[in-house]
Amino acid sequence: MKEIKAIIQPNRLARLREQFRRIPDFPGMTVMHAEGSGYHPGKPHAAGIKGELTEFSKKVRIELVVPDEEVDRLVAIIHDVCHTGRAGDGVVWVTPVERFHRLREPLAVT
């Protein structure tokens, strides 16, 4: 299993959700509202600490835990829907999941 996390533009969420709904047996995702600031070479920094602490843009963070064989397809969908080529499009990354358990199911002790 792998965990896919992505920070995306909020206006891309509806279209992304629409694409995911077309996938049979889609495992679901968690969506959180976030604010952040990325690395943009050549962009002037805010003056003073107050500016540094308040100059964030609205983003959406999504998280999915998926079988290994689905990772490439889902990352490609995220990229295709969320990529515009402009600064601030967001990021996506994949990490291994050591253990996964649905709380509705009985816990198997190993």
KEBAPA-797010 format. One record per residue (C-alpha): residue in one letter; x, y, z. Coordinates in Angstrom, 1 decimal. Example, Ala and Ser with C-alpha at 12.3 -4.5 7.8 and 13.67 -1.06 7.14 Angstrom:
["A",[12.3,-4.5,7.8]],
["S",[13.7,-1.1,7.1]],
// end
This chain:
["M",[0.0,0.0,0.0]],
["K",[1.0,3.6,-0.6]],
["E",[-0.2,6.9,0.6]],
["I",[-0.6,9.7,-2.0]],
["K",[-0.7,13.2,-0.7]],
["A",[-1.2,16.3,-2.8]],
["I",[-1.5,20.0,-2.2]],
["I",[-3.6,21.5,-5.0]],
["Q",[-5.5,24.6,-6.0]],
["P",[-9.0,24.7,-4.5]],
["N",[-10.6,25.3,-7.9]],
["R",[-9.3,21.9,-9.1]],
["L",[-10.9,19.8,-6.4]],
["A",[-14.4,19.4,-8.0]],
["R",[-12.9,18.2,-11.3]],
["L",[-10.4,15.9,-9.5]],
["R",[-13.3,14.4,-7.5]],
["E",[-15.2,13.9,-10.7]],
["Q",[-12.4,12.0,-12.3]],
["F",[-11.9,9.8,-9.2]],
["R",[-15.6,8.9,-9.1]],
["R",[-15.3,7.4,-12.5]],
["I",[-12.8,4.8,-11.1]],
["P",[-14.5,1.5,-10.1]],
["D",[-13.8,0.6,-6.5]],
["F",[-12.1,4.0,-5.8]],
["P",[-10.8,3.7,-2.2]],
["G",[-11.8,7.3,-1.2]],
["M",[-9.9,10.3,-0.1]],
["T",[-9.5,12.7,2.7]],
["V",[-9.8,16.4,1.9]],
["M",[-8.5,19.2,4.1]],
["H",[-8.3,22.9,3.6]],
["A",[-4.8,24.3,4.0]],
["E",[-2.8,27.4,3.5]],
["G",[0.8,27.6,2.4]],
["S",[3.6,29.2,0.7]],
["G",[6.0,27.5,-1.7]],
["Y",[9.4,28.2,-3.2]],
["H",[9.2,30.7,-6.1]],
["P",[12.6,31.9,-7.3]],
["G",[12.7,35.5,-8.2]],
["K",[9.5,36.4,-6.2]],
["P",[10.1,39.2,-3.7]],
["H",[9.7,38.3,-0.1]],
["A",[7.2,40.1,2.2]],
["A",[8.8,42.9,4.2]],
["G",[9.0,42.1,7.9]],
["I",[8.0,39.1,10.0]],
["K",[4.3,40.0,9.9]],
["G",[4.3,39.7,6.1]],
["E",[6.2,36.5,6.2]],
["L",[3.7,34.9,8.6]],
["T",[0.6,36.0,6.8]],
["E",[1.5,35.7,3.1]],
["F",[-0.1,32.3,2.4]],
["S",[-2.4,31.2,-0.3]],
["K",[-5.5,28.9,0.0]],
["K",[-4.9,25.3,-0.9]],
["V",[-6.5,21.9,-0.6]],
["R",[-4.7,18.9,0.7]],
["I",[-5.9,15.4,-0.4]],
["E",[-4.7,12.1,1.0]],
["L",[-5.4,8.6,-0.4]],
["V",[-4.2,5.2,0.7]],
["V",[-4.1,2.9,-2.3]],
["P",[-2.8,-0.4,-3.5]],
["D",[0.7,-0.2,-5.1]],
["E",[-0.6,-1.0,-8.6]],
["E",[-2.9,2.0,-8.5]],
["V",[-0.3,4.6,-7.6]],
["D",[0.9,5.6,-11.1]],
["R",[-2.6,5.9,-12.5]],
["L",[-3.9,8.1,-9.6]],
["V",[-0.8,10.3,-9.6]],
["A",[-1.3,10.8,-13.3]],
["I",[-4.9,11.8,-12.8]],
["I",[-3.9,14.3,-10.1]],
["H",[-1.3,15.7,-12.4]],
["D",[-3.5,15.9,-15.5]],
["V",[-6.3,17.6,-13.6]],
["C",[-4.2,20.0,-11.4]],
["H",[-1.3,21.0,-13.7]],
["T",[-1.5,24.4,-15.4]],
["G",[2.2,25.1,-15.7]],
["R",[2.0,28.1,-13.4]],
["A",[3.7,28.7,-10.0]],
["G",[1.4,27.5,-7.2]],
["D",[-0.1,24.5,-9.0]],
["G",[0.9,22.4,-6.0]],
["V",[2.8,19.2,-5.2]],
["V",[2.2,15.5,-5.0]],
["W",[4.2,12.8,-3.2]],
["V",[3.9,9.1,-2.4]],
["T",[5.0,7.4,0.7]],
["P",[4.9,3.7,1.8]],
["V",[2.2,2.6,4.2]],
["E",[3.4,0.0,6.6]],
["R",[0.0,-1.0,7.9]],
["F",[-3.6,-0.2,7.0]],
["H",[-6.8,-1.1,8.8]],
["R",[-10.4,-0.1,8.3]],
["L",[-11.9,0.7,11.7]],
["R",[-15.2,-0.9,10.7]],
["E",[-13.5,-4.3,10.5]],
["P",[-12.4,-6.5,13.4]],
["L",[-8.8,-6.1,14.4]],
["A",[-6.7,-9.1,13.6]],
["V",[-4.0,-9.4,16.2]],
["T",[-0.7,-10.7,14.7]],
// end
